[in-house]
């Protein structure tokens, strides 16, 4: 095994000398079970709802079964299916705009009776897999194929942005562009695209909804409207800061227990964790996240198959983006967007999709 500064004495690094087709990554499994179990406890603490916790636990159970089934499957055998799975996901993105759930204030959910379903979560899962399958259908990826993936990604981005769901639309944009970048898209085009995006910022600003503009303005001065638009960020910062070194203890966080933090069981669940478990608890959480992301990225880094490299790399980076954006939002470094903290926040669709993502990366580990 090669030496690495990130290697642990307990073999956190993937050993290429072993037969990975029969080796299961228990570090990833341990991290997932810890995060999801801890998430259930924090959902109960932030909501005081046993019903919500049990419902999330049911999603965890279903997602875990799906993850294990995918992990022990030969995921690459169905590459043709993944290529065409994009179309049902696109159809659902269009349908939700015309037939959203009646209980939702936005066009993000489809009501299936027993439960609601969020098509955008499915798309951010399907898009990188379909893109990887399309880009690797030939021995050498063609430029026209890359441009087609970029065009389709922009369509998906637009369909989610008008729901409106700015946070998820950004993730979908990332999910579609990353496979193109990993496939070898010329850097000159990437820099030029970034330059054009910078020039288009005034146009992007004008296209935002009023509440989205207010969230961005609130980021720079949340105290200007402390009882209005700045309430979420201010209360979240109070909760994070009041946790101190060891926290106030489980179920003892005043900000969450007294409902000062809106959506404390979903988007702002990190505030509850910081208040109840302090710097020590959040450090342990970051350590578990770090182990998980590191192990997932190593699958892409050492993969000998281009499809496996693109899929595992893209899905791992998207997961990292979710974590980074959510925590940055909670501590006031980014505007507030509707983005849950993976494996911890309440949300059945997001949890199941994240678990299936892990299952796919575990199955692709056989390509290492």
Secondary structure, DSSP 8 states (H G I E B T S, - for coil): ----TT--TT--S--TTS-TTS---HHHHHHHHHHHHHHHHHHHHHH--HHHHHHHHHHHHHHHHHHHHHHTS-GGGGHHHHHHHHHHHHHHHHHHHHS--TT-SSTT-EE-SSSEE-HHHHHHHHHHHHHHHHHTSSSS--HHHHHHHHHHHHHHHHHHHTTT-HHHHHHHHHHHHHHHHHTT--HHHHHHHHHHHHHTHHHHHHHS-HHHHHHHHHHH-GGGGTTTTTHHHHHHHHHHHHTTTT-S-TT--HHHHTT-STTTTTTTHHHHHHHHHHHHHHHHHHHHHHHHHHHHHHHHHH-SSHHHHHHHHHHHHHHHHHHHHHHHHHTTSS---S---TTTSS-HHHHHHHHHHHHHHHHHGGG-
